[in-house]
Amino acid sequence: MRTVWKGTIGFGSSAIPVKAYSATEDHSTGLHQLHSVDGGRIRLKRICEVDGAEIPQHEVGRGYELPGGDVVVLAEDELAELPLPTAHSIEICGFVPPGQLDPLYFLKSYYLEPEVPATKPYVLLSEALQQAERVAIVRVALRQRETLGALRVRGQVLMLDTLHWPDEVRTPDFPFLHDDIDIRTAQVRAAANIIENLSGNFEPAQYTDRYAAALQELIAAKVEDREVLSPTAAAQDAGVEQLLEALQETAQERTDEDQASSPAVKRAKAAAEKAAQSRAGARKAASKARNAPKSRR
């Protein structure tokens, strides 16, 4: 696993240095957008909506849009200078029973590994949280943003769960919540009994991603039936066509040059130039004769 954060767990005057690792990973389908005609990959570009130009990465910045449409541009060094007290620490703010944490608040989980010299205080905190049956509510800064978090124990490993801030959790307002719906007690009891009879322990290994499995079967079937495109071959064919066109244009240019340098063409050009000079001389003589002063008798 790759370390995503380094810092300390701080509580009072004590500090436990730890490293954080992502506790989960997302398995994507592996599908991507492409041109269905030739299989070429479709790439997204950064386009400025003002001038329509493609923007290189080094010109991409961040800013805040005002209500009137104006924007305040913020430089990376300005953002880096903003005070962030929890940039390198997990600040413990208090302890609560785990049942009081609504799963709706949870964002992402991280394993925390102690640095070697801090192993003993790390295990002490882990054991104390388990015996007290509490989780620690913390503040921590990840990716230049402070977030709320919960420190809990899984096995003997301390886990950091990032949480939504309270104002990020929406309140539902559905019409049925305002209606007086009559449900009889016997119906509720019967439904609860059915649920109880179907209940068991949660065993994650018995659940599989059926969509991913079906997708892989579909892809394998298409490969077996050779229902595939070769975008690389298509690009190579296009390059061959471009090369042939360039060679043909070069050959035509050289043919034109050779024809222009042949003896017959040279003689024709010389004759044309001589005739042009003769006509120019005749025009000059005629103009001189017209402009000459007339003699008096």
DONU-676949 format. One record per atom (N, C-alpha, C): residue in one letter; x, y, z. Coordinates in steps of 0.2 Angstrom, whole numbers, plus 5000, padded with zeros to 4 digits. Example, Ala and Ser with C-alpha at 12.3 -4.5 7.8 and 13.67 -1.06 7.14 Angstrom:
BEGIN
a506649725039/a506249785039/a506649845039/s506449895035/s506849955036/s506450005039/
end
This chain:
BEGIN
m500449945000/m500050005000/m500450065000/r500250114997/r500550184997/r500350235002/t500850265005/t500650315010/t500350375007/v499750395010/v499450455007/v499450515012/w499750505018/w499750555023/w500250535028/k500650585031/k501050575037/k500950635042/g500850615048/g500750665053/g500750635060/t500450665065/t500350645072/t499650645074/i499550595079/i498850595082/i499050635089/g498750695089/g498850745095/g498250745100/f498450735106/f497950745112/f498350775118/g498150835119/g498550865124/g499250875122/s499650855127/s500350865125/s500750815122/s500350755121/s500650695118/s500550695110/a500950665106/a500950665099/a501150595097/i500750555093/i500950495091/i501050495083/p501650495081/p501750495073/p501450435070/v501150445064/v500850395061/v500850405053/k500750355049/k500650355042/k499950325040/a499650365035/a498950345033/a498950305027/y498550255026/y498450215020/y497750215018/s497550215012/s496850205010/s496650135012/a496050135015/a495850065018/a495450035012/t495250065007/t494850035002/t495050054995/e494850024990/e494950044983/e494350024979/d494350064974/d493750054969/d493950014963/h493549964962/h493649924956/h493249954950/s493549984946/s493150014940/s492949954935/t492449974931/t492349924926/t492849914920/g493249964920/g493749964914/g493549984908/l492950004908/l492650034901/l492850104901/h492950134894/h493050204893/h492750224887/q492650284886/q492350314880/q492850304874/l492550284868/l492950274862/l492450294856/h492750304850/h492450314844/h492250244841/s491550234841/s491250164840/s491450144833/v491650184828/v491850164821/v492450134821/d493050164824/d493650134823/d494050114829/g493650124835/g493950104842/g494450154845/g494550214842/g494950264844/g494750294851/r495150304856/r495050324862/r494850394862/i494350414865/i494050484866/i494450524872/r494750574871/r495150614876/r494750674877/l494750694884/l494450754886/l494950814886/k494750864884/k495250924883/k495050984888/r495451024890/r495351074894/r495251134890/i494551154889/i494451214884/i494151274888/c494451334887/c494251394890/c493551414886/e493051424890/e492451444888/e492351514885/v492951554886/v492951624884/v493151624877/d493751594876/d494051604869/d494051534865/g493851484868/g493751414865/g494451384864/a494951414867/a495651384866/a495751324871/e496151274869/e496351224873/e496951244878/i496851234885/i497251264890/i497751214892/p498451224892/p498951184895/p498851174902/q499151124905/q499051114912/q499351174917/h499951194914/h500251254918/h499851314918/e499351324914/e498951384914/e498251374918/v498151314920/v497551294924/v497651324931/g497151364933/g497151394940/g496551374944/r496451404950/r495851394953/r495551464955/g494951474956/g494651534958/g493951524961/y493651584963/y492951584966/y492551624962/e491951604960/e491551644956/e491051684960/l490951744959/l490551794962/l489851784959/p489351804963/p488651804961/p488551834954/g488851894953/g488751924946/g489151894940/g489551844941/g489851814936/g490651824936/d490851874940/d491551894940/d491851834944/v492551824943/v492851774947/v493551804950/v493651774956/v494251794960/v494751744959/v495351754956/v495851704954/v496251704960/l496451634962/l496851624968/l497451584966/a498051614967/a498651574965/a498751524970/e499151474968/e499351414972/e499751434978/d500151484978/d500551504983/d500151534988/e499651574986/e499151604991/e498751554995/l498551504991/l498151454995/l498651415000/a499251404998/a499751365002/a499851405009/e499751475008/e499951515014/e499351525019/l498751495017/l498151495022/l498351455028/p498151485034/p498251445040/p497851375040/l498251325042/l497851255042/l498251225048/p497951235054/p498251205060/p498351135060/t497851095056/t497851025057/t498250995050/a498651035047/a498951005041/a499350945042/h499650935048/h500150875049/h499950845056/s499350855058/s499150815064/s498350795064/i498250745068/i497550725069/i497350755076/e496950805076/e496850835082/e496250805086/i496250775091/i495750745095/i495350795098/c494650795097/c494250855100/c493850825105/g493650755105/g493250725111/g493150655109/f492750625113/f492550555112/f491750545113/v491550495109/v490850485109/v490650415108/p490050385110/p489950315108/p489850305101/p490050245098/p490050235091/p489350235088/g488850215092/g488150215090/g487850285088/q488150335090/q487950405089/q488150435082/l488650395079/l488850415072/l488450385067/d488050435064/d487650415058/d488050395052/p487950335049/p488350315043/p488350365038/l487850405037/l487750455032/l488350505032/y488650515038/y489250565039/y489850535036/f489950465035/f490550435033/f490750455026/l491450465025/l491650485018/l492150425016/k492750425019/k493250375017/k493650355023/s493950295022/s494250265028/s495050255027/y495450265032/y496150255031/y496450215037/y496850165035/y497250135041/y497850185043/l497950185050/l498450215052/l499050175055/e499650175053/e500150135055/e500650185059/p500850155065/p501250195069/p502050195067/e502350255068/e503050255067/e503350205072/v503950175071/v504250125076/v504250155083/p504550215084/p504650235091/p503950245094/a503450255091/a502750275094/a502250215094/t502550145093/t502150095093/t501750085100/k502150095106/k501850075112/k501250125114/p501350195113/p500750235114/p500250225109/y500350205103/y499850195098/y499450135101/v499750075103/v499350025105/v498950035112/l499250085116/l498950105122/l498250145120/l498350185115/l497650225113/l497150175110/s497450125106/s496950075103/s496650035109/e496950015114/e496649975119/e496150015123/a496350075124/a495950125128/a495250135125/l495350145118/l494650165115/l494250095115/q494550045114/q494149975114/q493849965121/q494249975126/q493949965133/q493450015135/a493450075133/a493050125134/a492450125130/e492450085124/e491950085119/e491750155117/r492250185114/r492150255112/r492550265105/v492350315101/v492750335096/v492950405097/a493550425094/a493750495095/a493550535089/i493250595090/i493050645085/i493650685084/v493850695078/v494550725077/v494450785071/r494950825070/r495050865065/r495650845061/v495650845054/v496250835051/v496250865044/a496850885041/a496850915035/a497150865030/l496750855025/l496950805019/l496850845013/r497350845008/r497350885002/r497150955003/q497450985007/q497451055008/q496651075010/r496351035014/r495651055016/r495551015023/e495351055028/e495251025034/e494550995034/t494550935037/t493950895037/t493850865044/l493150845046/l493050815052/l493150735051/g493350705057/g493450635056/g493350595063/a493350535062/a493250485068/a493850435068/l494050435074/l494650385075/l494350325079/r494350265076/r494050205079/r494550145078/v494450085081/v494850035081/v494549975077/r494949945073/r494749885069/r495349835070/g495149785074/g495649735076/g496049775081/q496749785080/q497149825084/q497349885080/v497149895074/v497349955070/v496850015071/l497150065072/l496750125072/l496550145065/m495950165065/m495650185058/m495450265059/l495550295053/l495350365052/l494750365047/d494150385049/d493650395045/d493450465044/t493550495038/t493350565037/t492650565036/l492350625039/l491650635039/l491450695036/h490750705034/h490550765031/h490450815037/w490550875035/w490350925040/w489550925041/p489250955046/p488550945047/p488150985042/d488451045039/d488051085034/d488151045027/e488450995027/e488550955020/e488050905020/v487650885025/v487150835025/v486450865024/r486150845019/r485450875017/r484950845022/t484350875022/t483850855026/t483250835021/p483050775021/p482450755016/p481850795018/d481450805013/d480750845014/d480350815009/f480150745010/f479650715005/f478950725008/p478450725003/p477750735005/p477550685010/f477750615010/f477450575014/f477550585021/l478150625023/l478350635029/l477850685033/h477450715029/h476950765032/h476250725032/d476150665030/d475550635030/d475450585036/d474850575038/d474650535044/d474550465041/i475050415041/i474950355038/i474750305043/d474150265042/d473950225047/d474250155046/i474650125050/i474950065050/i474750025056/r474449965055/r474249925061/r474749895064/t474749885071/t475249855075/t475449785073/a474849745071/a474949675069/a475349675063/q475249715058/q475649715052/q476349725053/v476549775057/v477249785059/v477549725062/r477149695067/r477449635070/r477549575065/a477149565061/a477149515056/a477849525051/a477849595049/a478449605045/a479149595049/a479149615055/a479749615060/a479849535061/n479349495061/n479549425062/n479849395056/i479549415050/i479849395044/i480649415043/i480749475045/i481449505045/i481849465050/e481649445055/e482049415060/e482149345058/n481649305055/n481849245052/n482349235046/l482349295043/l482849295037/l483549325039/s483649345045/s484249375048/s484749325049/g485349355048/g485949315049/g486549365050/n487149335051/n487749375051/n488049405045/f488349465045/f488549495039/f489249465037/e489249425031/e489849395029/e490049425022/p490449475022/p490549505015/p490749465010/a491149405011/a491449365006/a490849335002/q490249325005/q489749295001/q489349334996/y489549404996/y489249444991/y489749464986/t489549454979/t490049464974/t489749524969/d490149554965/d489949604960/d489649564954/r489049554954/r488749514948/r488849544941/y488749614942/y488849654935/y489549644933/a490049654937/a490749654934/a490849584931/a490549524935/a490649464932/a490349454925/a489749474925/a489349474918/a489749514913/l489949574915/l490349614910/l490949574907/q491349544912/q491949504909/q491749444905/e491149414906/e490949364902/e490749384895/l490449444895/l490249474888/l490849494884/i491349524888/i491949544884/i492349484882/a492449434886/a492749364884/a492449334878/a491749334878/a491349314872/a491549344865/k491549414866/k491649454860/k492349444858/v492849434862/v493549424860/v493549354857/e493249304859/e493249234856/e492949244849/d492449284848/d492049284842/d492449334837/r493049364840/r493449414836/r493049474834/e492549494839/e492149564838/e492549614841/v493149634838/v493649684841/v493849724835/l494049794837/l494249834832/l495049844834/s495449874829/s496149884830/s496249964829/p496150004834/p496250074833/p497050084832/t497450044834/t498150054833/t498350044825/a498049994823/a498149974816/a497850024811/a497250054813/a496850104810/a497350174809/a497650184815/a498150244815/a498750234810/q498950174810/q499550154806/q499350154799/d498750134797/d498450144790/d498450214788/a498150254793/a498150324791/a498850354790/g499350334794/g499950364793/g500250334786/v500150274784/v500350254777/v500050294772/e499350304772/e499050344767/e499350414767/q499550444773/q499850514773/q500550514769/l500850454771/l501550454768/l501550444760/l501050404758/l500950394751/l500750464747/e500350494750/e500150564748/e500750614747/a501150614753/a501750654753/a502250634747/l502350574746/l502750544741/l502550564734/q501850554733/q501550574727/q501650644725/e501550694730/e501550764729/e502350784727/t502750744731/t503450764730/t503650734723/a503450684721/a503550654714/a503250704709/q502650724710/q502350774705/q502750834704/e503050864710/e503450924710/e504050914706/r504350854707/r505050844703/r504850834696/t504350804694/t504150794687/t504050864684/d503750914688/d503550974685/d504251014684/e504751004689/e505351034688/e505751004683/d505750944682/d506150914676/d505850934669/q505150944669/q504850964663/q505051034661/a505151074667/a505251144666/a506051154664/s506451104665/s507151114664/s507351074657/s506851044654/s507051014647/s507251054642/p507751034637/p507951084632/p507351114628/a506851074626/a506351104622/a505951164626/v505851154632/v505551204636/v505951264637/k506651254638/k507151304638/k507151344632/r507151314626/r507151354620/r506451394619/a505951364621/a505251394621/a505251454625/k505551444631/k505551504636/k506051564633/a506651544630/a507051594627/a506751624621/a506351594617/a506051624611/a505451674614/a505151644619/a504651694622/a504951754625/e505451744628/e505851804631/e506051854626/k506351824620/k506551864615/k506051904611/a505451864610/a504851904607/a504651954612/a504651944618/a504351994623/a504852054623/q505552044622/q505952094622/q505852134616/s505752104610/s505652134604/s505052174604/r504452154607/r503852194607/r503952254612/a504352244617/a504552294622/a504952354618/g505452334614/g505852374610/g505352414605/a504952374602/a504552414597/a504052464600/r503752444606/r503352494609/r503752554612/k504352544614/k504752604616/k504952644610/a505152614604/a505252654598/a504652694596/a504052664596/a503452694594/a503352754599/s503452744605/s503252794610/s503752854609/k504352844607/k504852894606/k504752934600/a504452904595/a504252934589/a503752984590/r503252964594/r502653004595/r502853064599/n503253054603/n503453114608/n504053154605/a504253144599/a504853184596/a504453244593/p504853304594/p504553374591/p504553374584/k503953404581/k503853404574/k504253464571/s504553454565/s504953504561/s504553554558/r504753624558/r504353674555/r504653684548/r504153704543/r504353724536/r504353794536/
end
